[in-house]
Amino acid sequence: MDPHGQHQRLSRRSARKKSGHTPGPGYVFVPTLADVLHALTTLYDEEMRPFGRILRKRVGELARGGEAQIPDVDARIVHELCHASDLICVEQEEGGDWTALLPGVEATFIDVYSTSDPYPE
């Protein structure tokens, strides 16, 4: 545990690069299913469609704790955790991306590409 009570997990390759008490360049966060589910629920709360790349970034944001730098997150592990979990449904998207959805939870996501503006000036 670090001084803030946060668990820090490192991939094998980055464990050699870590020095001191705080993660630096090369730090790779290896998430658990609980980390992924927490990140996923925050994206649902913000009505953001949880594309794989966005979910990966959110996991890193939450893992950072009080540090300025967002750690790199092992995207392969995030994808594998989502596929292996009965709590998450993975859907393929165009262009090779994927979306992680929570079965039974209403998905009301904002369409960031929509030209409709519900808040005109």
QUIMODA-V791006 format. One record per residue. N is the residue number from 1. PHI is phi as a letter, one per 40 degrees, with the letter a starting at -180 (999 if undefined). OMEGA is omega in whole degrees, 0 to 359 (none if undefined). Layout:
((N,PHI,OMEGA) (N,PHI,OMEGA))
//
This chain:
((1,999,175) (2,c,183) (3,c,182) (4,c,180) (5,g,180) (6,c,174) (7,c,176) (8,b,179) (9,b,181) (10,b,172) (11,c,180) (12,d,184) (13,c,182) (14,c,180) (15,c,178) (16,c,184) (17,c,185) (18,c,174) (19,a,181) (20,g,185) (21,c,183) (22,b,179) (23,c,177) (24,b,178) (25,d,181) (26,g,179) (27,c,179) (28,b,180) (29,c,178) (30,b,187) (31,c,172) (32,b,175) (33,d,179) (34,c,177) (35,c,181) (36,c,179) (37,c,178) (38,c,178) (39,c,180) (40,c,180) (41,c,177) (42,c,177) (43,c,175) (44,c,180) (45,d,181) (46,c,180) (47,f,177) (48,b,180) (49,c,185) (50,c,172) (51,c,182) (52,d,182) (53,c,179) (54,c,177) (55,c,178) (56,d,180) (57,c,180) (58,c,176) (59,d,179) (60,c,179) (61,d,181) (62,c,181) (63,c,186) (64,c,183) (65,g,180) (66,c,182) (67,c,180) (68,c,184) (69,c,175) (70,c,180) (71,c,171) (72,c,180) (73,b,180) (74,c,184) (75,c,180) (76,c,180) (77,c,178) (78,d,181) (79,c,180) (80,c,179) (81,c,180) (82,c,180) (83,c,185) (84,c,185) (85,c,173) (86,c,181) (87,c,184) (88,b,175) (89,b,180) (90,b,177) (91,b,176) (92,c,178) (93,b,176) (94,c,176) (95,g,177) (96,g,178) (97,c,180) (98,a,179) (99,b,176) (100,b,182) (101,b,177) (102,c,180) (103,d,178) (104,g,178) (105,b,182) (106,c,181) (107,b,178) (108,b,185) (109,c,176) (110,c,176) (111,c,184) (112,c,180) (113,c,181) (114,c,176) (115,c,177) (116,c,179) (117,b,181) (118,c,181) (119,b,181) (120,c,180) (121,c,none))
//
